[in-house]
């Protein structure tokens, strides 16, 4: 917005077309409507730099291009979810071994959990991120003098294998499950620092 001082003695004049008129001293404010440079950049059409309002242009959305983009996004999302599922299936043997009473080797299991954690972070799957972060915290702070507690590892793996029941938007039941796992780890690692 720019303002110009009125230097004429006869008072304010009529505002030109597209400008706001006023009866105050000085010329009215002038509203500047810049060209839509972002639209021109995205569409690679330099003529759109001159357009101030999209309704004034003859710009039409390319529906086939939008459909291709939507299909590509959906395919990539499915591929990423499938990758996360495969990573989680790779630790199923740990779950079966726990049920038989065998504890996993700590370092390889930490690496597998870190792999799942990284994939969940890339997908922004918050429940899986929090579950694996809690499990990793337990495994890393675990005191080597005492044996690992299979119930803690099993609870985290149960949550991972039943992650479809958890809401990605963190509804109340999901928050309750995640908080319970984190509290379980807090109690298990208390006094080990």
matplotlib code that plots the C-alpha trace (Angstrom):
import matplotlib.pyplot as plt

x = [0.0, 1.3, 0.1, 0.6, 0.2, -2.4, -0.7, -3.6, -5.5, -9.0, -9.1, -9.3, -10.0, -12.0, -10.1, -9.2, -10.7, -9.6, -8.6, -10.4, -11.9, -12.1, -13.0, -10.1, -7.2, -4.6, -5.0, -6.6, -4.5, -3.6, -4.0, -1.3, -2.3, 0.9, 1.1, 0.9, 4.5, 4.1, 1.5, 3.7, 6.6, 4.6, 2.9, 6.1, 3.9, 5.5, 2.2, 0.7, 3.0, 0.8, -2.4, -3.4, -6.4, -6.9, -10.5, -9.3, -7.1, -7.8, -5.8, -7.3, -6.1, -4.8, -6.9, -5.0, -1.8, -3.4, -4.7, -1.3, 0.2, -2.5, -1.8, 1.9, 1.4, -0.9, 1.5, 4.5, 2.5, 1.5, 5.1, 6.4, 3.8, 4.7, 8.4, 7.5, 5.4, 8.3, 10.7, 8.4, 7.9, 11.7, 11.5, 8.7, 11.3, 12.2, 8.5, 8.3, 11.6, 10.3, 7.2, 9.5, 11.5, 14.6, 15.8, 17.1, 20.7, 20.8, 22.9, 21.3, 17.9, 18.7, 19.8, 16.6, 14.6, 16.6, 15.8, 12.0, 12.2, 13.9, 11.3, 8.4, 10.0, 10.2, 6.5, 5.6, 3.8, 3.8, 2.6, 5.3, 7.9, 7.0, 6.8, 10.2, 11.7, 10.4, 11.8, 15.1, 15.4, 14.8, 17.3, 20.0, 19.6, 19.2, 21.7, 23.9, 24.0, 20.4, 18.6, 16.2, 12.5, 10.7, 7.4, 8.6, 9.9, 6.8, 4.5, 6.3, 6.2, 2.5, 1.9, 4.0, 2.3, -1.2, -0.3, -3.3, -5.5, -3.7, -4.8, -2.1, -3.8, -3.2, -6.8, -7.3, -6.9, -3.8, -2.3, -3.1, -1.3, 1.8, 1.9, 1.6, 4.5, 6.6, 5.7, 6.6, 10.1, 10.4, 9.7, 12.0, 14.9, 14.5, 17.6, 19.8, 21.1]
y = [0.0, 3.4, 6.8, 10.1, 13.5, 15.8, 19.0, 20.5, 23.3, 22.3, 19.1, 15.4, 14.4, 11.4, 8.2, 6.5, 3.1, 0.2, 2.6, 3.3, 6.8, 8.8, 12.2, 12.6, 15.0, 13.7, 11.1, 7.9, 4.8, 2.9, -0.9, -2.8, -6.2, -8.0, -10.6, -14.2, -15.1, -18.5, -19.6, -18.6, -20.5, -23.7, -23.8, -22.7, -20.1, -16.6, -15.1, -15.8, -13.3, -10.6, -12.1, -10.6, -12.8, -16.4, -15.7, -13.2, -15.8, -18.6, -21.0, -24.4, -27.3, -30.3, -33.0, -35.9, -34.6, -34.3, -37.9, -39.1, -37.3, -38.7, -42.2, -41.8, -40.6, -43.5, -46.1, -44.6, -44.5, -48.2, -49.1, -47.3, -49.0, -52.4, -51.7, -50.9, -54.1, -56.2, -54.6, -55.5, -59.0, -59.5, -59.4, -62.0, -64.6, -62.6, -62.7, -66.5, -67.0, -64.9, -67.1, -70.1, -68.4, -67.4, -63.8, -62.1, -61.1, -57.5, -55.8, -57.4, -56.7, -53.1, -52.7, -54.2, -51.9, -48.9, -49.9, -50.0, -46.8, -45.0, -46.3, -45.2, -41.8, -41.4, -42.4, -40.2, -43.2, -41.7, -44.8, -47.0, -44.3, -44.1, -47.8, -48.4, -45.4, -46.8, -50.3, -48.9, -46.9, -50.0, -52.0, -49.3, -48.5, -52.1, -53.1, -56.0, -57.3, -58.2, -60.3, -58.6, -58.8, -60.7, -59.1, -55.6, -56.7, -58.8, -55.8, -53.6, -56.3, -57.0, -53.3, -53.4, -56.4, -54.9, -51.4, -51.5, -51.2, -48.0, -44.7, -42.7, -39.5, -40.5, -40.9, -41.5, -45.3, -45.1, -42.5, -44.7, -47.7, -45.6, -44.0, -47.4, -48.7, -45.7, -45.9, -49.6, -48.7, -45.8, -48.2, -50.9, -48.5, -46.5, -46.6, -48.0, -44.6]
z = [0.0, -0.8, 0.2, -1.7, -0.2, -1.8, -2.9, -4.7, -3.1, -4.3, -2.1, -2.9, -6.4, -7.7, -7.3, -10.6, -11.5, -9.4, -6.5, -3.3, -3.1, 0.1, 1.4, 3.7, 3.3, 0.9, -1.9, -1.0, -0.4, -3.4, -3.2, -5.1, -6.4, -7.4, -10.1, -9.2, -9.6, -7.8, -10.2, -13.2, -11.6, -10.9, -14.3, -16.2, -18.1, -18.1, -19.3, -15.9, -14.3, -15.7, -14.2, -11.0, -10.3, -11.4, -12.4, -14.9, -16.7, -19.1, -16.9, -16.6, -14.5, -16.3, -14.9, -16.5, -15.0, -11.6, -11.8, -12.7, -9.7, -7.4, -8.7, -8.2, -4.6, -3.8, -5.3, -3.4, -0.1, -0.5, -1.3, 1.8, 4.0, 2.5, 3.3, 6.9, 7.2, 5.8, 8.3, 11.2, 9.9, 10.1, 13.9, 14.2, 15.0, 18.2, 19.2, 18.7, 20.6, 23.5, 23.7, 23.9, 26.7, 24.6, 24.8, 21.6, 21.1, 22.2, 19.5, 16.4, 17.9, 18.5, 14.9, 13.6, 15.9, 14.7, 11.1, 11.9, 13.8, 10.8, 8.4, 10.6, 11.0, 7.2, 6.9, 9.9, 11.5, 15.0, 16.9, 15.4, 16.1, 19.7, 20.2, 18.7, 20.5, 23.8, 23.0, 22.0, 25.2, 27.2, 25.2, 25.4, 29.1, 30.1, 32.8, 31.7, 35.2, 35.2, 32.5, 30.1, 31.0, 28.3, 29.3, 28.4, 25.0, 24.3, 25.2, 22.6, 20.0, 20.6, 19.9, 16.8, 15.4, 16.2, 14.9, 12.6, 15.7, 16.6, 15.1, 13.3, 14.5, 18.1, 19.4, 23.1, 23.2, 21.1, 23.4, 26.3, 24.8, 23.9, 27.3, 29.0, 27.1, 27.9, 31.6, 31.6, 30.3, 32.8, 35.7, 34.3, 33.8, 37.0, 39.1, 36.2, 35.1]

ax = plt.figure().add_subplot(projection="3d")
ax.plot(x, y, z, "-o")
ax.set_aspect("equal")
plt.show()
